[in-house]
Amino acid sequence: MLLEKLPSFELQDVNGNAMSTDDYRGKKTLIFMWASW
């Protein structure tokens, strides 16, 4: 999935502030997601 276009979506940061993928469009960005089972 490297270098694939990320769809637009919105999440909250650790402080509860809204973050949108559109805010980072055109910038090199690493998105790290994990799950704990």
N, C-alpha and C positions, 0 to 999 in steps of 0.2 A: 504494500500500500504506500510505499514511499513515493513522494512527489505526486500523489493523487490530489485532485481538488476536493477540499473539505466542504461538505454541505453547511449551510447556515444553521446555527443553533445557538441557544443561550444557556449558560450555566451560572451558578453562583460561586464566588471565590470563598476562601475560608472566613472572610469577614462578612459574608452575606451580600456583597455587591454583585450586581449583574455583570456578566462578561459575555460578549457576543463574538463569534468567530469572525464576523464582519469587521470588528475593530482591528483585526490583525491581517486582513486581506492584503496581499502584496508584500507581506513581510515574512521572513523565514521564521517559522515557529515550530517548536517541538511540543507535541501534546502527549502527555504520559498519563495513561489511564490504568487502573488496576482494580482488582476485586478481591475481597477477602471472604472466604467461605467458611 
